[in-house]
Amino acid sequence: MARFLFTTWEGGGHVQPLLMVAADMIARGHEVLAISDPANAADAQALGVPFRPWTTAPFQTGKTRDDDRLRDFEADNPMAVIERLLERVMTGPAGAYARDTLDALDDFPADVVVTQELLLGVMVAAQTRGTKLALLSANIWSLPNLPGAPPFGAGMAPAADDQERAMHAMVAQMARGLFQSGLPALNAARAEHGLPALDDLFAQFDAADAILLATSPAFDFAPDPLPAPFSHVGPYLADPAWVEPAPLPQGDAPLVLVSFSSLYQAQEATLRNVIAALSSLPVRALVTTGPTLDPAQFEAPAHVKIVRSAPHGEVLKDAAAIVTHAGHGSVLRPLMAGVPLLCLPMGRDQNDNAMRAAHRGAAITLAPDASPDRIAEALTRLLDDPTYRQAAKALGDGISRDAEERHAAQALETLV
């Protein structure tokens, strides 16, 4: 038996996978403690994972729009998004995350610290104690320090020739430079705990003994094999604890599921356009708004049912298509069910996830401000052209095999 300390923050889809890995460690006989925002206590409890909240580090007590401390929906350019990540998660509160983690290690002397990849302060704490450190990314890798992968954020396909590879390398290098504005705050946290200053923010990742990508190699565009210490461990996907049952619209028409982010991304206008498009089509539709939006905000005809949540795993068994923002889980789970996607990415990892599905012929991608007519036309193509469903099944079969062979727990055990 070994002890594993898991840490994350309320950032949406990465919380559940990390807690699922923690639950797997418990099932394998290890002792586990998870630290996250109080808003995630119920998710941990549902999986039987002992939980401790952040105290001095930033935290959220709820999952509504008003609770969101990142508020990247207010950013109007990529640099502004990076600045918010640095100031509010990665480096601004690094000292506080380090202190909370060290306090937890005093009470729970872990053999391995496992953290979400943006919590640099947790990495500082593990390095200070000399504790083994693993990063767990419940996603494709979202930072510009993975050689050979397309640059994150813009939804780029794999490089086809030397010219495209050179362009990808240039974009990645520019992105690395944008993150360096967080270096003074990171070095202040390191100095507080007796660690030497760094001259590159990404040198902090050198403290990691393992970087585990909880996604599917069949889905990803990352190089094969991945350079050490990176490795794919397969996707961890499930409905979160706050999901409630929802009846499907009645009838025999094709079922379309609509699912946007569980976090707020100013998605109201996009949702209204999607609902307007569905209103004109001979389909049944189930629209899930998530915890940040009230279903009562939206009007729809009888064949379009609007609810806050639904068990997507069950609904996808009957679905003919899904309309989604293209978050990681919101893309992989439909593909595993052989369901083609209409993606309207709104930022974060979503352009990249949408590209990975569309590049294999399993999705159509539109801008989030696409008109109802364009959305209706794209949905009609997805429903009428069987090649989209065939491509979704082919890609989804590969993802499903990776999910069956997921092995984050075994990878963590090798560290001790």
N, C-alpha and C positions, 0 to 999 in steps of 0.2 A: 504494500500500500504506500502511496505517496500523496503529497498535498499539492493541490493546484489552486492558485488564486486567479480568478477570471475578472477582468475589468472591461467595462464598456460605458457608453454614454447614450442618452436618448437621441438617436439619430435615425430612427425608422427601422428599415429592413435588416440592419446588421445585428440587432439585439437578439432576436429569436434564434438565429443560427448559433451564435456564441453560447447561449443558454442551452441549446440542444447538445452541443459538444460537452458542456459542463455536466449535463445529465448523463451522457454516455460515460463520462469518467466515474461518476458515482456508481453506475450500474456495473462497472468493471472493478469496483471495490476500493476506489480511491476516495480521499477526503477533499471536499471542494468548498470554496467560498466564492461568491460572486459579488462584485461591487458595481453599482450603477446608480442611475437617478432613481429617486423614489417612485417615479412614474412607471418604472419597470418591475416593481416589487411583485405585482400580481403575475407577471409573465414567469418570473423565477419560481414563485410558489406553485404555479400550475405544473411545472416540470419537476418539482421537488428539489430545487436547488437552493441551499442556504444563501441568504441575501443580506447585504449590508449596504446602506446608502452612502453616497458621497456626503461629506459634511462641510469642509472648507472649500472644496472644488465646486465649480458651478453645477447646479442640478435643476431638474424640472420635476415638479410634483404632478403634472398632468400632460396630456398629449394634444391639447387644443392649439389653435393658432396663437392665442395670447401667451401660451406657455413656451413657445418656440424661441430659444435664445439665439439660434443661428440666424434666423430670418433672412435666408439667402434669397427669398422671393423679392426682397427689396433691392437686391443688387442688380445693376443694369449692365454689367460687363464681367468677363472672367476674372479680371484682376480684383474687382470688388468682392467676388465670391472667395477668392484665395485669402484676401485680407481678413474677411470674416472668419474663415476657418482658423487662420493663425491666431487672431486676437481672442477668439471665443472658445476654441477647442485645443488647438495644437500647441501653441507656445505661450500665449498670453496667460492662461491659467496653469502652465506647466508646473510651477512651483507648488501650487495648491494640490494638484493631482499627485505630485510626488509625496507631499506631506501626508495626505490621506492614505496613500498606498503604504508608506512606511509605518504609519500607525496600525494599519491592518496586518502588516507582516509581524509587528510586535505581538499581536494577539494570535495570529495564525501564520506561523513560520513555514511558508510554502517552499516546496522544492522547485516549483516552476511558476512563474508569473505568465499568464496568457492574457494579452490585451488586444483590443481593437487598434488598428494600425495608426490612427490619428492621435492617440494619447501619448505624446512624447514625454510628458511628465511621469507617467507610469514606467516608461523605459528608463528614465533617470533613476527612479527609485530602485528598480531591479538591478541596475548597474551599480548603484551605491552599495547595495547589500551583497553584490556578487551572486545574485540568484539567477538561475537559468531563466531565459526570456524567450517566449514565442509570441509572434504576432499572428493574429487570426483575422483574415480579411474575408468577410462573407460576401464576396463580390469578385469581379475582375479587379486587378490591381489598379488603384486609382491615383498613384503618384508617379512622377517622372523619373523613377530610378530602377526600372526593369528593362534592361537592354533587349532589343529585338521585338518589343511589343509596339503596336501603333500608339502614338501619343494619345493620352487620355483626354476626353472631354468633347472632342470635335466630331466623333463618330467616323473615324477614318478606317478604311479597309486595309488589309495587310499590304505592305509594299510589294509591288510587282517587279520592280527593277532597281538598279543602283541609284537612279535619280530620285525615286520615291523614298528609298531607304535613307538617302542623305537628307531629304526634306523632313522625314520623320525625326531623324537625329537632331536636326536644327530646332524643330518645334519643341522637342523634349528638353533640349538644353535651355531654351528660352524659358520654359516653364520652371525648370530648376532655379533659374535666376529669380523668378518672381517670388519663390518661397523664402529666399534668403532674408527678406525683411523681418522674418520672425526669429532670426538667429540671436539678436541681443537678449530677447526674453528667454529663449532656451538656455543660453549661456548663463544668464542670471540664476536660473533654477539649478543648473549644474554647479555653479559656484557655491550656492547655498549648501550643497551637500558634498563639497570637497572634490568635485570632478573638474578636470581641466576644460578650458574653453575649446570649442570646435571652430573651424574656419568654413564649414559647410554644414548646413542644417541636416542634410541627408546622411552625414557621418554618424548621426545618432542611431540610425538603423543598423549600423555595424554591431551594435550591442546585442542584436537578436541572434539567438542560436538557431532559430527556425522561423520562416515566414510562410504560413500556410494559407493557400488560396482556396477558400471553400466555394469553389465553382467547378464547372465541368470542363475538363480539357477538350471534350468534343465541341463545346460551345465557344471556348476562348480563342483568341487570336495570339496568345502568348507563345513564345518559342518553345520547341520541344527538342531536347529536354530543357526544363527551366534551369537557369543558373542558380547555384547554391547561394544563399540558404532558402531560396524559394522552392515550393512544391505545391502541386495540386492535391487536394485531399477529398475532392468531390463535394457536391452541393448539399446543404442542410436546409430543407424547406418544409414549412408547416404553417398552418393557420395560427395566428397569435391568440393569446388567451382571451382578448376582448371580443372575438368574433362570436356572433350569435346566429342561430338558424334563421333562414328566410325562405318562405315558399316561392316556388318558381311561378312565373306567369303561365296561365293555362293556355292550352292549345297545342297544335301540331306544327306550327311554323318553326323555322330554324331559331335556335336560342343564341342570342348574343350577350355575352357578359361584358360589363364595363367596369373597369377598376383603375382608379388613379391612386396617387401616393397616399399613404397613411399620414404623411406630413403635409403641411400646408404649402402649396406652391402657386397660390393665386390661380387655381384651376377652375374657378366658377365659370368664366366665359367659355373655356374649352368644353366643359361638361354640358353647358347649355347648347352649344353647337352640336355636340354628339347626340344629345337627346332630341334636338330638332331633326337631325338626320335620321335617327331611328324611327321617329314619328311618321316619316314618309315611306318607310320600308315594310314589306310583308314579313315581319319577324316578330319574335318575342324577345324582350330585352330585360335583363336584370342589371340595374345600375347601383353600384356600391360606392357611397360617398366617403367612407372612412371616418375616423373620429374627429377630424377637424372641420367637417362641413355637416350642416343640418339638412337631411332630406327634404324638409319642409320648404327649403329655399327654392326648390325646383318643381316645375309643373311638367306633367307628361300625360299622354293618352293611356288608356287602359292596358294596352299591350306592352307598355314600358313601365316596369315596377322599379321604384327608387327606394333603397334601404340604406342604412348606415353600414351594415356588414353582412357577410354571408360566408359560409364555408366553401371557399373557392375550390378546394380539392374535390368536393362532391359536385358542385355546379359544373365544373369543367368536363365531367363525364358526359354531360348532355349538350355541351356547347358546340356550336358550329363555327364560332369566331369570337375573338375578344378584342375590345378596344382598350388600350392601356397607355399609361405614361412611359412604360418600358423600364420600370425598376427591375432589378436583377431577378427577384423571385416572381415578379409579375410577368416576366418573359419566360423563365425556365419552366414554371409549373404548367402553363398552357402547352408549351412544346412537348413536355413529357406526356401530356394527354393527347397529343397529335392535333392540337387546335391552332390554326393560323392566326396571325396577329395583325391588327391595325395599330401602329405605334404613333403616338403624338408626344415625343420626348420634350421635356420642359427643363432640362439641365441635369447637373450632377453626372451620374453614370449612364443616363438614359439614352443619349445619342449613341454611345458605344454599344450598349445592349441591343438597341434597335438595329444597328448596322450588322451585328453578329447574326441576327435572325434574318434580316433582309438579304444579306450577302449569300445566304444559303437558300433563298427563294421561299422562306417560310413567313414572310411579313411584308407589309407595305408600310412605308413611313411617310407621314405628312407633318407639316409644321403645326404647332399647337394652336395657331390662329386660323387653321383651315376652315373654310366655310362649310355649312351643313351640306351643300350640294356636293362638294369635293369629298366629304366624309362618306356621304351616302354612295357615291360612285365607287370609292375604294372598298367599302364594305360589300357592295354588290359583286365586285371582282373577286374578293376573297371567298364569297359564298358560292359563286357560279363556276369558278375555275378550279378544278380538282387538283391542279398541280401545287397550289399553295398548301392544301392539306397533306398531300403526299410528301412535300418537302418538310413540313412541320413534323410529320411522323418519323421521317428518316433522321432528322436532327434530334428529335425528342427521344428516339430509341437509344442514341448514343449517350445523351444526358442521363437517361434512366439507368443505363449500365453503370455510369460513373456514380450515380446516387446509391446504387446497390452496393458498390464497392468503396464507399466513402470511409476514410480511415484517419480522421483527425485525432481520434483518441489514441490509436496505435502510434501515430507520429509523435504525439506528446509524451507517450510512455518511453520512447527511445531517448528522450532528454534526461531521464533519470535511470 
